[in-house]
Amino acid sequence: MIEQARNFLWLNARTLEQRWFEHAFDGGKAEHVVQAVLAYRNDDGGYGYGLEPDHRGPTSQPLHALRALQVFVEVNAPEQAESILRWLENTCPDGSVPFGMSTSKDHPKAPWVAADDQGGLLLTAQIAAALHALGTTHSWLDKATNYCWQEIEKLENTHPYELRAAAMFLDEVPDRSRAELAAEKLKHLQPSTEGYADGEALEPHTYAQKPTSLACGWFTEKELAEDLDELQRGQQEDGGWNFGFPAFTPLVDFEWRSITTVDALLTLRRYGRIS
């Protein structure tokens, strides 16, 4: 399984995902992964240039900041959060992060990526989760955390990606007792998939991303096991995994498949399915 994935990534992946895979499975250095991410950093401390495949163009955007932080979590590089926090302070001073900013209006992006500067739980929760996972303490993160608690506690109507973001936040936020209570409430929500592509609904492991995830309590042991079986069977003949949403331009197909492939392997390893 890993050998086939390695071959797929050498054939198709960006340098970043190749370095990430090397670090995760072949003893590669964390600093090489960090260097690959820093190639996307702007002078304002944010990230651009298609680091997150669905948002093209040079401008610093929240999706790119999130992707950078998530990679820094994987390689334990908390010092790299500093420039992103500086950028967040300047662009999202109230602690609420938009899905996309109007600075990207003249550049290509997927049709589902907004550029309206409207803050929301979807990006704020994921960015806050990554910062908490890095052990960050910062006044901006305090604002973002308060915003997430406020939005999660009043959440009634949601969609799968927002629910996943909330689950990610609850897994990392320091107040564990409050997180457990919130997770129990979210367990009973039924996210709407209206407007989603066929087969785009998220699977149990995308909510419960590790065995200690609070979202594990949203599913039975059998449901989780069957989902992981399906994930394990999902490796394609070329060694990579597919992702469950449309590719808005041909280039991003292999970019997202590469990210999805490393993610799939890491999930299977966290759950003890591979060594």
Buried (B, 14 or more C-beta within 10 A) or exposed (E): EBEBBBEBBEEBBBEBBBBBBBBBBEEBEBEBBBEBBEEBBBEBBBBBBBBBBBBBBEBBBBBBBBBBBBBBBBBEBBEBBEBBBBBBBEBBEEBBBBBBBEBBEEBEBBEBBBBEEEBBBBBBBBBBBBBBBBEBEBEBBEBBBEBBBEBBEEBEEBBBBBBBBBBBBBBBBEEEEBBEEBBEEBEEBEBEEEEBEEEBEBBBBBBBBEEEBBBBEBBEEEEBBBBBEEBBEBBEEBBBBBBBBBBBEEEBBBBBBBBBBBBBBBBBBBBEBBE
